[in-house]
Amino acid sequence: MGSWTLFFFQEAISSFGVTEEARLEVLFPLVSLDNSITDATLFVENLDPAQLKSQPTRGELEVLKRAIDRDLMMVAQMPVQISVQQSLLTSIEKNINQGFESLHQFWVDPALENPRERLMQQRQAQRYFQDALTGVRTIHYSLTSWSARENMQKVEAMKRQFRLMILIFILMLLVITMVSAWFITRSILKPVGQLKAGLYHFREGDLGFRIHLETEDELAQLATAMNAMAQRLEESQQQLQRLATLDGLTELLNRREFNRILKMEIERALRENQPVSMIMVDLDHFKALNDRYGHQSGDEALRYVSALLRREIRPCDHAARFGGEEFALILPNADLEEAQVVANRLCLGIAAGAIRLSEALSVQVTASLGCATFPSTASSEHALLTQADQALYRAKAGGRNQVCLAPRALAAEGATTLKGRLNR
């Protein structure tokens, strides 16, 4: 009886693991495709229609398209397919192709010489990418719901089988003697109740719960197996969360998580009447480094700078890879002067370090930095990003390897806006 019980639960636990592994294998390509389309949307959003034909954007556009095509192929080959997946994939691919086709018109259509017409074309491309992103997230939601239903059905089946097993076992005990039944009921049903409680916690999503039995029998082995299952599921969720929020190369926050935290910190600054600063960091002559030493050297430079950022900022600060060789820092409760101190320290630290590319070769890089503060130089989340980015490009134009600050021209406007929001 005990061996049959152990076999039953091990099979059930194994099926949970298979379902979770399948879900992780399915959702990873979707997360990657979501990130790629988000990058394309941000790329389109940041284009300047008035100066578009002077910007070196065609190469970046090809890199984005190759990444999206690769991710689309991975999603199309996913082992789990749901009923609406193929139609959604067709719609997603169509929107992506139309989005890139709209962008391609910037270079091939002579009719798009008017900045207003180019702006309309840009917004049309952005809508296509937004529609594609909505389709990807619809598939993500459908697959997550499918996984939850699968696990719920398995839990219900386990409960029915488990109750039947308990009933049979109690009847067997009653046949022997009432005394034996009392003793065995006390020694068996208590751990079984703990196992049921564990199943309930796991079903409700409490994967940090652990079952502790004071016995050394098959039920204890079963509890160990169930705890191992919960740990595997918890690690899978953590891994998926990590993939969704961190940049794979630098282990810093990705762009989407950065935007979420920035919005949260702006709202907290409004509530607490405190400033929040942003530092934009861009490596100088990064393309030349890649061209001379190879892309591996560029990756080493990015990892070096990201490690330095993590060392130099406070625990409450947030560092992200903003895109390419550009980084961004959010400094809560820090004014413009405090942000300048941090930026100067980072600028000197980057320039002073040596990046080892091989046993015989080390290189040095420098960076340009721009600082802005809410509400003293910017009155909104978007304005804070814009002010920090403009300060960064002034540092570039001024000779690189330096720090530039956003002007305080908006200080009065920012203070008025902040006061008005706090009084609502």
MOHUNOR-V460250 format. One record per backbone hydrogen bond with DSSP energy under -1.0 kcal/mol. CO is the residue of the C=O (numbers start at 1). NH is the residue of the N-H. If there is no record, write none. Layout:
CO,NH
CO,NH
This chain:
1,5
2,6
3,7
4,8
5,9
6,10
7,11
8,12
9,13
10,14
11,15
12,16
13,17
14,18
15,19
16,20
17,21
18,22
19,23
20,24
21,25
22,26
23,27
24,28
27,31
28,32
29,33
30,34
31,35
32,36
33,37
34,38
35,39
36,40
37,41
38,42
39,43
40,44
41,45
42,46
44,47
48,51
51,54
52,55
55,57
57,61
58,62
59,63
60,64
61,65
62,66
63,67
64,68
65,69
66,70
67,71
68,72
69,73
70,74
71,75
72,76
73,77
75,78
82,85
84,88
85,89
86,90
87,91
88,92
89,93
90,94
91,95
92,96
93,97
94,98
95,99
96,100
97,101
98,102
99,103
100,104
101,105
103,106
104,107
104,108
105,109
109,112
114,118
115,119
116,120
117,121
118,122
119,123
120,124
121,125
122,126
123,127
124,128
125,129
126,130
127,131
128,132
129,133
130,134
131,135
132,136
133,137
134,138
135,139
136,140
137,141
138,142
139,143
140,144
141,145
142,146
143,147
144,148
145,149
146,150
147,151
148,152
149,153
150,154
151,155
152,156
153,157
154,158
155,159
156,160
157,161
158,162
159,163
160,164
161,165
162,166
163,167
164,168
165,169
166,170
167,171
168,172
169,173
170,174
171,175
172,176
173,177
177,181
178,182
179,183
180,184
181,185
182,186
183,187
184,188
185,189
188,192
189,193
190,194
191,195
192,196
193,197
194,198
195,199
196,200
197,201
198,202
199,203
200,204
201,206
202,205
205,207
206,209
217,221
218,222
219,223
220,224
221,225
222,226
223,227
224,228
225,229
226,230
227,231
228,232
229,233
230,234
231,235
232,236
233,237
234,238
235,239
236,240
237,241
238,242
239,243
240,244
241,245
242,246
245,254
247,251
252,247
253,321
254,258
255,259
256,260
257,261
258,262
259,263
260,264
261,265
262,266
263,267
264,268
265,269
266,270
267,271
268,272
269,273
269,274
275,333
276,374
277,331
278,372
279,329
280,370
281,327
282,368
285,289
286,290
287,291
288,292
289,293
290,294
294,298
295,299
296,300
297,301
298,302
299,303
300,304
301,305
302,306
303,307
304,308
305,309
306,310
307,311
308,312
309,313
314,317
318,330
319,253
320,328
323,326
325,283
326,322
326,323
327,281
328,320
329,279
330,318
331,277
335,339
336,340
337,341
338,342
339,343
340,344
341,345
342,346
343,347
344,348
345,349
346,350
347,351
348,352
349,353
355,363
361,357
361,358
363,355
366,284
368,282
369,404
370,280
371,406
372,278
373,377
373,378
374,276
380,384
381,385
382,386
383,387
384,388
385,389
386,390
387,391
388,392
389,393
390,394
391,395
392,396
393,397
394,398
395,400
396,399
402,369
404,371
408,411
410,414
411,415
412,416
413,417
414,418
415,419
416,420
417,421
418,422
419,423
